[in-house]
Amino acid sequence: MKKPLHPIDKEILRALIGTKMKVTPSQISKAIGVHPVTAQNRIKELMKKELVKCTPKGNRTYCRPASMNDLKRKLKSNFFRS
């Protein structure tokens, strides 16, 4: 049985899916109203689960969601309902 996603993880994924741009963890934290360190830690966990992809560029890290097909395959269909 898969462990359900943390509520903050769901908010991060919703925020990433809602934008067409790559965004920094700091921008995500402001968008969802959590501390930047919390956002960074949750994003690291999402990267381990291969739900988010982040790439460093200069002194910043830019994140985007995994492809929609990957997300759909890895998450339960009721993920976005709650």
N, C-alpha and C positions, 0 to 999 in steps of 0.2 A: 504494500500500500504506500502510495506517495504521500509525503508530508505536505500539507497545504502551505501555500505561500503566506509569508508575513504580510499583514495589511500595508505596511510601508512599501514592500516589494510591489504590491499591486498598484499602488499610487505611482511609483516610479515608472512602471511599465505603461500605465495609462498616459502619463506625461510624455514619455518618449514616443509612444505611438501617435499621440496627438499633434506632434510637431514634425515637420518635414526636414528639419535641420538636425545636425549633430550638435549636442549640447554638453556643457561641462557639468560635473557633479554639483558644483556650486549653483549653477542655474537651476538644476533640478531641485535642489534643496529649497531654494526660494520659491519655486513654483508650487511645491507641495507642502511647504511650511514646516520643514524639519531642520535640525542642525546640520551643517555641512558635513561634519564627521559621521553622523548617522547615515546620511545619504551615501557617502563614500563607502562605508562598511557594507551597507545593503547592496550597493552596486557590485562590490567585490563578490558577494554571495551569488548575485544574479549572473555574474560572469562565469563563476564556477559551474553554474547550472546551464550555461550556454544560452541564456535568454537575452543577454545584453552583450554588445561588443563595444569595447573602448579602445581607442588608439591615441597614443601620445603625439602631440604636435607642438614643438617648441616647449614652453613651460606649462602647457595646458594638456588636459586629457579630454578628448571628445567621445561622447557615448551615443549609441543608437541602439534600437532594439534589434534582436536577431530578425531574420526574415519572417514574414507573417506565416509562411508555411511551417517554419521551424517552431514558432510560438504555438501555433495551433496543434502541432504534433506533440509538443512537450507539455502542454497545459490541458487541464480538463475543460470541457466545453462550457461549464458554468462559471469559469474564472471571471469573466467580465460582467456577470450579472450581479455579483455581490458588491 
